[in-house]
Structure formats: C-alpha cells, structure tokens
Amino acid sequence: MIVEVMPNILKTRELAILLDLSPDVVNDMARRGLLKGFKSGNQWRFRRRDVERYIEREKKLAPPG
C-alpha cells in the first residue's frame, strides 16, 4: 500500500496526488475541516497519521463494491 512509504509530513500537492484530487480540492477540504492539516506560512501541511485516519474513515464510508 502506498501509505506505507508516505512521509510524516505531506505538502498539498503530494496529498493531492495520493488521494487523486486536485491541490485546490485538498486545500478546500483542509479549510472546511474535512482533512486535518496545519498551515506552515501560507501553505497547508498534513501529518501522516491524520491522512491515514482520513483514508480509513473514507474506506468505512464507501459503499461495498
């Protein structure tokens, strides 16, 4: 699984690639509190453990298929 090689801190673009989303969508999700992140200067950063929790939560919410 790709999460195993994920760095401890991800930049917006890295997370966007991982989640197959645009960087703008990732930033919007962070602003709205859907993705837990923090600002470093004016850039969003995301902790590995928070991203792993988000992925697990999304897996549970996804319909079986």
C-alpha positions as CSV (number, residue, x, y, z in Angstrom):
1,M,0.0,0.0,0.0
2,I,1.2,3.5,-0.9
3,V,0.6,4.8,2.7
4,E,3.5,2.7,4.0
5,V,6.0,4.8,2.1
6,M,4.3,8.1,2.9
7,P,6.5,10.8,4.6
8,N,5.5,12.1,8.0
9,I,4.5,15.5,6.7
10,L,2.9,15.9,3.3
11,K,2.5,19.1,1.2
12,T,-0.8,19.8,-0.5
13,R,0.5,18.6,-3.9
14,E,1.8,15.3,-2.5
15,L,-1.5,14.6,-0.8
16,A,-3.5,15.6,-3.8
17,I,-1.6,13.0,-5.9
18,L,-2.1,10.4,-3.2
19,L,-5.8,11.0,-2.9
20,D,-6.2,11.6,-6.7
21,L,-7.7,15.0,-6.1
22,S,-6.6,18.5,-7.3
23,P,-4.5,20.6,-4.9
24,D,-7.3,23.2,-4.8
25,V,-9.8,20.5,-3.6
26,V,-7.3,19.3,-0.9
27,N,-6.8,22.9,0.3
28,D,-10.6,23.5,0.4
29,M,-11.1,20.3,2.4
30,A,-8.5,21.4,4.9
31,R,-10.1,24.9,5.2
32,R,-13.5,23.2,5.8
33,G,-12.1,20.8,8.4
34,L,-12.7,17.7,6.3
35,L,-9.0,17.0,6.3
36,K,-6.9,17.7,9.3
37,G,-4.0,19.9,8.4
38,F,-2.0,22.9,9.6
39,K,-0.5,26.0,8.0
40,S,3.2,26.5,7.5
41,G,3.4,30.0,6.4
42,N,0.7,30.2,3.8
43,Q,0.9,26.6,2.8
44,W,-1.1,23.7,4.1
45,R,0.7,20.7,5.6
46,F,-0.7,17.3,6.6
47,R,0.6,14.8,9.1
48,R,0.8,11.2,8.1
49,R,-1.3,9.9,11.0
50,D,-4.1,12.4,10.1
51,V,-4.0,11.3,6.5
52,E,-4.1,7.6,7.5
53,R,-7.1,8.3,9.7
54,Y,-8.9,10.2,6.8
55,I,-8.2,7.3,4.4
56,E,-9.6,4.7,6.9
57,R,-12.6,6.8,7.6
58,E,-13.3,7.1,3.9
59,K,-13.0,3.4,3.4
60,K,-15.6,2.8,6.1
61,L,-18.0,5.3,4.5
62,A,-17.6,3.9,1.0
63,P,-20.3,1.6,-0.3
64,P,-19.2,-2.0,-0.7
65,G,-18.3,-2.9,-4.2
